Amino acid sequence: MKLVTVVGARPQFIKAAVGSRVLRKEHQEILVHTGQHHDANMSDVFFAEMDIPRPDYNLGIAGGTHGSMTGKMLMAIEEILLQEKPDALLVYGDTNSTMAAALAAVKLHIPVIHVESGNRFHTLESPEEVNRIVTDHVSTLRFACTRSALESLCKEDLAENSYLVGDPMFDAFLYYSRKAETAGFGDVRDLEGSSVQVPREFYYMTCHRQENTDDPEKLRQILMAMNRLDAPTIYPVHPRNHRTVQQLKQENAFGNILFVEPVGYLSSIGFVRQAKKIVTDSGGVQREAFFAGKKCITVLDFEVWPETIRDGRNVLAKPCCEEILTKLGQEQHIDPAYQPFGDGHSAEKMCRIIHSCFEV
C-alpha cells in the first residue's frame, strides 16, 4: 500500500516519528513537509534527533494569513497527489497543513486517514478547531486518542470507521524519554545566540497560541507571573513571538526568566521531566506534563485535553498574573491507575486497522 503522509509543524513531526517507524515496516510511505514550521530549531532538529525519514517533498510554505497559507498548501499538495497516486493520505492533528492536505485528497477521491481525530475545543474562535472538524468530516478513517474524542465523533455521526487507539504522543514520550535521559538538554541558546547554563531547579513554560500572544498585555501578565516564582523559568520563544517578547523585555525587568531559542524534542521532554511545574498553552506539552506527573497550568479558557483536567494535575487559567500564581500553588493528586492515553502502542494498532480496512 502506498501512503502519502503530510506534516508541517513540530507536534506532527513527533507523531510521524512514531507512525512512520511502524508504517514503513509494511507500507510505502511518501513524506511531505509543508514547511509550516521551517525554522531549523522548529523542524530540522526534530528530523535529526528522532530519526524521522527525510521528507520526499519540502514545500517551504510558511507565514501569511490562514487562508493564504492553506490555499498555497492545497495547490502544492494536489500536484504531489496527482503525481504520486497514493492509495490513501495520512495526516496528524489540527494544523493548516492537516486541513489543506485533507481537502486536496478528498477532492481527488483519495481516502483520508486522520490521526488524533475527534478532539473538540467547542469554540470556532480557535483555528485549530476549524481545521480538525473539517478534516474529520472528509476523512475515511479516523483514529481517536481518547474515549472523549471518540464520543465526539459519535455525536457528529462519524462513528463508522472511527477507532480508539491511544495517543501517539504517549508512544513517543515513552520511547524517547530513554534517549532524553542520556542526551541532556543539548546546546540551549538565548535569543541573541549565546549559550545558556540550565539551572538546577527551574519551571518550564511554552506560550505560542495567538489567543495569548497577539495581545502583548496578555503575554506580559503571563511573564509577570513566571518572573515572581521561586526559581527561574525556561521559556523557548516561538519565532512568531520574537518581536513581541523583545519589546516586552525592553519595557520590563524579567530577570527570573531565561528566554531561549526553540529547543528540540529531546531537550523539551527533558525540561518537562525535570521542571518543578509547567505553564503552557500547548496541547502537546500539557499532555507531556501529564505523562511526566508534573503539575501543569494551561493558559487557555477552553479544555484541549479534558482527560488531563483531573485531580489538580492540569488547571486552566486566564492570562492573568495573580490567577496563574494562585493555581500554580495548588497541589495535584496522581492516581497511577488512571491511564487515559492508551498503553504506548497506538502506532501498531493504527497499522493493523489500516491493513484490515484497505485489505492490503
ZIURTA-V895358 format. One record per residue. N is the residue number from 1. RES is the residue in one letter. SS is DSSP state (hx for helix, st for strand, lp for the rest). OMEGA is omega in degrees with one decimal (* if undefined). Layout:
# ZIURTA-V895358
n=N res=RES ss=SS omega=OMEGA
n=N res=RES ss=SS omega=OMEGA
This chain:
# ZIURTA-V895358
n=1 res=M ss=lp omega=-179.8
n=2 res=K ss=st omega=-179.9
n=3 res=L ss=st omega=165.8
n=4 res=V ss=st omega=177.3
n=5 res=T ss=st omega=-179.1
n=6 res=V ss=st omega=175.9
n=7 res=V ss=st omega=179.5
n=8 res=G ss=lp omega=-175.4
n=9 res=A ss=lp omega=-170.9
n=10 res=R ss=hx omega=176.4
n=11 res=P ss=hx omega=179.0
n=12 res=Q ss=hx omega=177.3
n=13 res=F ss=hx omega=-179.5
n=14 res=I ss=hx omega=-179.9
n=15 res=K ss=hx omega=178.8
n=16 res=A ss=hx omega=177.8
n=17 res=A ss=hx omega=178.3
n=18 res=V ss=hx omega=-175.3
n=19 res=G ss=hx omega=-176.4
n=20 res=S ss=hx omega=-179.1
n=21 res=R ss=hx omega=-179.5
n=22 res=V ss=hx omega=-176.1
n=23 res=L ss=hx omega=-174.4
n=24 res=R ss=lp omega=174.3
n=25 res=K ss=lp omega=-175.8
n=26 res=E ss=lp omega=-172.7
n=27 res=H ss=lp omega=171.7
n=28 res=Q ss=st omega=-180.0
n=29 res=E ss=st omega=171.6
n=30 res=I ss=st omega=-175.4
n=31 res=L ss=st omega=180.0
n=32 res=V ss=st omega=176.2
n=33 res=H ss=st omega=-177.1
n=34 res=T ss=lp omega=-176.3
n=35 res=G ss=lp omega=-178.6
n=36 res=Q ss=lp omega=166.7
n=37 res=H ss=lp omega=-171.4
n=38 res=H ss=lp omega=179.4
n=39 res=D ss=lp omega=-177.2
n=40 res=A ss=lp omega=-179.5
n=41 res=N ss=lp omega=178.1
n=42 res=M ss=lp omega=-173.1
n=43 res=S ss=lp omega=-171.1
n=44 res=D ss=hx omega=-176.6
n=45 res=V ss=hx omega=178.8
n=46 res=F ss=hx omega=179.6
n=47 res=F ss=hx omega=-176.5
n=48 res=A ss=hx omega=-171.7
n=49 res=E ss=hx omega=-179.9
n=50 res=M ss=lp omega=178.9
n=51 res=D ss=lp omega=175.2
n=52 res=I ss=lp omega=177.5
n=53 res=P ss=lp omega=178.4
n=54 res=R ss=lp omega=-179.4
n=55 res=P ss=lp omega=173.8
n=56 res=D ss=lp omega=177.2
n=57 res=Y ss=st omega=173.2
n=58 res=N ss=st omega=-170.1
n=59 res=L ss=lp omega=177.9
n=60 res=G ss=lp omega=-178.4
n=61 res=I ss=lp omega=-179.7
n=62 res=A ss=lp omega=176.7
n=63 res=G ss=lp omega=-178.2
n=64 res=G ss=lp omega=179.1
n=65 res=T ss=lp omega=178.0
n=66 res=H ss=hx omega=-178.3
n=67 res=G ss=hx omega=-180.0
n=68 res=S ss=hx omega=-179.3
n=69 res=M ss=hx omega=-177.5
n=70 res=T ss=hx omega=179.8
n=71 res=G ss=hx omega=178.7
n=72 res=K ss=hx omega=178.7
n=73 res=M ss=hx omega=-178.2
n=74 res=L ss=hx omega=-179.3
n=75 res=M ss=hx omega=-177.9
n=76 res=A ss=hx omega=180.0
n=77 res=I ss=hx omega=177.5
n=78 res=E ss=hx omega=179.2
n=79 res=E ss=hx omega=179.6
n=80 res=I ss=hx omega=-179.5
n=81 res=L ss=hx omega=177.1
n=82 res=L ss=hx omega=-179.2
n=83 res=Q ss=hx omega=-174.1
n=84 res=E ss=hx omega=-179.6
n=85 res=K ss=lp omega=-178.1
n=86 res=P ss=lp omega=173.9
n=87 res=D ss=lp omega=179.3
n=88 res=A ss=st omega=174.5
n=89 res=L ss=st omega=179.5
n=90 res=L ss=st omega=178.9
n=91 res=V ss=st omega=-179.3
n=92 res=Y ss=st omega=164.2
n=93 res=G ss=lp omega=-164.8
n=94 res=D ss=lp omega=-178.5
n=95 res=T ss=lp omega=173.8
n=96 res=N ss=hx omega=177.0
n=97 res=S ss=hx omega=-179.7
n=98 res=T ss=hx omega=-176.5
n=99 res=M ss=hx omega=-179.8
n=100 res=A ss=hx omega=180.0
n=101 res=A ss=hx omega=-179.1
n=102 res=A ss=hx omega=179.4
n=103 res=L ss=hx omega=178.5
n=104 res=A ss=hx omega=-177.2
n=105 res=A ss=hx omega=-174.6
n=106 res=V ss=hx omega=177.9
n=107 res=K ss=hx omega=175.9
n=108 res=L ss=lp omega=178.8
n=109 res=H ss=lp omega=175.2
n=110 res=I ss=lp omega=-179.2
n=111 res=P ss=st omega=-179.7
n=112 res=V ss=st omega=175.4
n=113 res=I ss=st omega=-176.0
n=114 res=H ss=st omega=177.2
n=115 res=V ss=st omega=-174.0
n=116 res=E ss=st omega=-178.0
n=117 res=S ss=st omega=170.1
n=118 res=G ss=lp omega=178.5
n=119 res=N ss=lp omega=-179.1
n=120 res=R ss=lp omega=175.5
n=121 res=F ss=lp omega=-178.6
n=122 res=H ss=lp omega=171.9
n=123 res=T ss=lp omega=178.1
n=124 res=L ss=lp omega=173.2
n=125 res=E ss=lp omega=177.1
n=126 res=S ss=lp omega=178.5
n=127 res=P ss=hx omega=178.4
n=128 res=E ss=hx omega=177.3
n=129 res=E ss=hx omega=178.9
n=130 res=V ss=hx omega=-178.5
n=131 res=N ss=hx omega=-175.5
n=132 res=R ss=hx omega=179.7
n=133 res=I ss=hx omega=-179.8
n=134 res=V ss=hx omega=-178.2
n=135 res=T ss=hx omega=178.8
n=136 res=D ss=hx omega=-173.1
n=137 res=H ss=hx omega=175.0
n=138 res=V ss=hx omega=-176.7
n=139 res=S ss=lp omega=175.4
n=140 res=T ss=lp omega=-176.8
n=141 res=L ss=st omega=-175.3
n=142 res=R ss=st omega=179.0
n=143 res=F ss=st omega=-179.9
n=144 res=A ss=st omega=179.7
n=145 res=C ss=lp omega=-173.7
n=146 res=T ss=lp omega=-179.3
n=147 res=R ss=hx omega=180.0
n=148 res=S ss=hx omega=177.4
n=149 res=A ss=hx omega=177.6
n=150 res=L ss=hx omega=178.6
n=151 res=E ss=hx omega=176.9
n=152 res=S ss=hx omega=178.3
n=153 res=L ss=hx omega=178.8
n=154 res=C ss=hx omega=178.9
n=155 res=K ss=hx omega=179.6
n=156 res=E ss=lp omega=178.8
n=157 res=D ss=lp omega=179.2
n=158 res=L ss=lp omega=-176.9
n=159 res=A ss=lp omega=-178.7
n=160 res=E ss=lp omega=-179.8
n=161 res=N ss=lp omega=172.1
n=162 res=S ss=st omega=-172.5
n=163 res=Y ss=st omega=173.9
n=164 res=L ss=st omega=-175.9
n=165 res=V ss=lp omega=-172.3
n=166 res=G ss=lp omega=-170.2
n=167 res=D ss=lp omega=176.4
n=168 res=P ss=hx omega=174.8
n=169 res=M ss=hx omega=176.1
n=170 res=F ss=hx omega=174.1
n=171 res=D ss=hx omega=-176.6
n=172 res=A ss=hx omega=-178.3
n=173 res=F ss=hx omega=-179.8
n=174 res=L ss=hx omega=-175.7
n=175 res=Y ss=hx omega=-173.4
n=176 res=Y ss=hx omega=176.9
n=177 res=S ss=hx omega=179.0
n=178 res=R ss=hx omega=177.8
n=179 res=K ss=hx omega=-178.1
n=180 res=A ss=hx omega=-179.4
n=181 res=E ss=hx omega=-178.5
n=182 res=T ss=hx omega=-175.9
n=183 res=A ss=hx omega=-175.4
n=184 res=G ss=lp omega=-177.0
n=185 res=F ss=lp omega=-179.5
n=186 res=G ss=lp omega=-178.1
n=187 res=D ss=lp omega=-178.6
n=188 res=V ss=lp omega=-176.6
n=189 res=R ss=st omega=177.2
n=190 res=D ss=st omega=-174.0
n=191 res=L ss=lp omega=176.3
n=192 res=E ss=lp omega=176.0
n=193 res=G ss=lp omega=180.0
n=194 res=S ss=lp omega=179.6
n=195 res=S ss=st omega=-177.8
n=196 res=V ss=lp omega=174.1
n=197 res=Q ss=lp omega=-179.3
n=198 res=V ss=lp omega=-179.3
n=199 res=P ss=lp omega=-179.3
n=200 res=R ss=lp omega=177.0
n=201 res=E ss=lp omega=-178.0
n=202 res=F ss=lp omega=167.7
n=203 res=Y ss=st omega=-179.8
n=204 res=Y ss=st omega=-177.8
n=205 res=M ss=st omega=166.5
n=206 res=T ss=st omega=-177.4
n=207 res=C ss=lp omega=-176.7
n=208 res=H ss=lp omega=-174.8
n=209 res=R ss=lp omega=-177.6
n=210 res=Q ss=hx omega=178.5
n=211 res=E ss=hx omega=-176.5
n=212 res=N ss=hx omega=-172.6
n=213 res=T ss=hx omega=179.9
n=214 res=D ss=lp omega=175.8
n=215 res=D ss=lp omega=-177.1
n=216 res=P ss=hx omega=-178.5
n=217 res=E ss=hx omega=177.9
n=218 res=K ss=hx omega=178.6
n=219 res=L ss=hx omega=177.8
n=220 res=R ss=hx omega=179.8
n=221 res=Q ss=hx omega=179.3
n=222 res=I ss=hx omega=-179.2
n=223 res=L ss=hx omega=177.7
n=224 res=M ss=hx omega=178.8
n=225 res=A ss=hx omega=-178.0
n=226 res=M ss=hx omega=-177.8
n=227 res=N ss=hx omega=-176.8
n=228 res=R ss=lp omega=-176.9
n=229 res=L ss=lp omega=-173.2
n=230 res=D ss=lp omega=175.2
n=231 res=A ss=lp omega=-179.7
n=232 res=P ss=lp omega=174.3
n=233 res=T ss=st omega=173.2
n=234 res=I ss=st omega=-175.9
n=235 res=Y ss=st omega=172.1
n=236 res=P ss=st omega=-172.4
n=237 res=V ss=st omega=176.6
n=238 res=H ss=lp omega=-177.8
n=239 res=P ss=hx omega=-177.0
n=240 res=R ss=hx omega=-178.0
n=241 res=N ss=hx omega=-176.2
n=242 res=H ss=hx omega=-174.8
n=243 res=R ss=hx omega=-180.0
n=244 res=T ss=hx omega=-179.9
n=245 res=V ss=hx omega=179.5
n=246 res=Q ss=hx omega=178.0
n=247 res=Q ss=hx omega=-179.7
n=248 res=L ss=hx omega=178.0
n=249 res=K ss=hx omega=178.5
n=250 res=Q ss=hx omega=-176.0
n=251 res=E ss=hx omega=-173.8
n=252 res=N ss=lp omega=177.1
n=253 res=A ss=lp omega=179.3
n=254 res=F ss=lp omega=-174.3
n=255 res=G ss=lp omega=-177.8
n=256 res=N ss=lp omega=179.6
n=257 res=I ss=st omega=175.0
n=258 res=L ss=st omega=178.0
n=259 res=F ss=st omega=-174.1
n=260 res=V ss=st omega=175.2
n=261 res=E ss=st omega=176.2
n=262 res=P ss=lp omega=-177.4
n=263 res=V ss=lp omega=178.3
n=264 res=G ss=lp omega=-176.6
n=265 res=Y ss=hx omega=-178.6
n=266 res=L ss=hx omega=176.6
n=267 res=S ss=hx omega=-177.0
n=268 res=S ss=hx omega=-179.9
n=269 res=I ss=hx omega=171.5
n=270 res=G ss=hx omega=176.4
n=271 res=F ss=hx omega=179.1
n=272 res=V ss=hx omega=-175.7
n=273 res=R ss=hx omega=-174.8
n=274 res=Q ss=hx omega=-179.1
n=275 res=A ss=lp omega=174.3
n=276 res=K ss=lp omega=177.1
n=277 res=K ss=lp omega=-172.0
n=278 res=I ss=st omega=172.0
n=279 res=V ss=st omega=-173.8
n=280 res=T ss=st omega=165.0
n=281 res=D ss=lp omega=-177.5
n=282 res=S ss=lp omega=175.1
n=283 res=G ss=hx omega=179.9
n=284 res=G ss=hx omega=-176.5
n=285 res=V ss=hx omega=179.4
n=286 res=Q ss=hx omega=174.7
n=287 res=R ss=hx omega=179.8
n=288 res=E ss=hx omega=174.7
n=289 res=A ss=hx omega=178.1
n=290 res=F ss=hx omega=179.3
n=291 res=F ss=hx omega=-176.1
n=292 res=A ss=hx omega=-179.6
n=293 res=G ss=lp omega=-178.0
n=294 res=K ss=lp omega=173.9
n=295 res=K ss=lp omega=-176.3
n=296 res=C ss=st omega=170.7
n=297 res=I ss=st omega=178.3
n=298 res=T ss=st omega=-175.4
n=299 res=V ss=lp omega=176.2
n=300 res=L ss=lp omega=177.8
n=301 res=D ss=lp omega=173.6
n=302 res=F ss=lp omega=-178.1
n=303 res=E ss=lp omega=174.7
n=304 res=V ss=lp omega=178.7
n=305 res=W ss=lp omega=-175.1
n=306 res=P ss=hx omega=179.3
n=307 res=E ss=hx omega=-179.4
n=308 res=T ss=hx omega=-177.4
n=309 res=I ss=lp omega=-174.3
n=310 res=R ss=lp omega=173.4
n=311 res=D ss=lp omega=177.6
n=312 res=G ss=lp omega=-175.6
n=313 res=R ss=lp omega=174.9
n=314 res=N ss=st omega=-174.2
n=315 res=V ss=st omega=177.3
n=316 res=L ss=st omega=176.6
n=317 res=A ss=lp omega=173.3
n=318 res=K ss=lp omega=176.6
n=319 res=P ss=lp omega=-176.5
n=320 res=C ss=lp omega=-175.4
n=321 res=C ss=hx omega=-174.3
n=322 res=E ss=hx omega=180.0
n=323 res=E ss=hx omega=179.4
n=324 res=I ss=hx omega=-179.6
n=325 res=L ss=hx omega=179.3
n=326 res=T ss=hx omega=-175.9
n=327 res=K ss=hx omega=173.4
n=328 res=L ss=hx omega=-178.7
n=329 res=G ss=lp omega=179.6
n=330 res=Q ss=lp omega=-178.7
n=331 res=E ss=lp omega=174.3
n=332 res=Q ss=lp omega=174.3
n=333 res=H ss=lp omega=-177.5
n=334 res=I ss=lp omega=174.7
n=335 res=D ss=lp omega=-176.4
n=336 res=P ss=lp omega=-178.4
n=337 res=A ss=lp omega=-177.5
n=338 res=Y ss=lp omega=-177.8
n=339 res=Q ss=lp omega=-173.4
n=340 res=P ss=lp omega=-173.8
n=341 res=F ss=lp omega=174.5
n=342 res=G ss=lp omega=-173.3
n=343 res=D ss=lp omega=179.5
n=344 res=G ss=lp omega=-179.1
n=345 res=H ss=lp omega=-177.9
n=346 res=S ss=hx omega=-177.1
n=347 res=A ss=hx omega=178.3
n=348 res=E ss=hx omega=178.9
n=349 res=K ss=hx omega=178.9
n=350 res=M ss=hx omega=-178.2
n=351 res=C ss=hx omega=178.5
n=352 res=R ss=hx omega=-179.2
n=353 res=I ss=hx omega=177.4
n=354 res=I ss=hx omega=179.1
n=355 res=H ss=hx omega=-177.7
n=356 res=S ss=hx omega=-174.6
n=357 res=C ss=hx omega=-178.4
n=358 res=F ss=lp omega=174.2
n=359 res=E ss=lp omega=179.2
n=360 res=V ss=lp omega=*
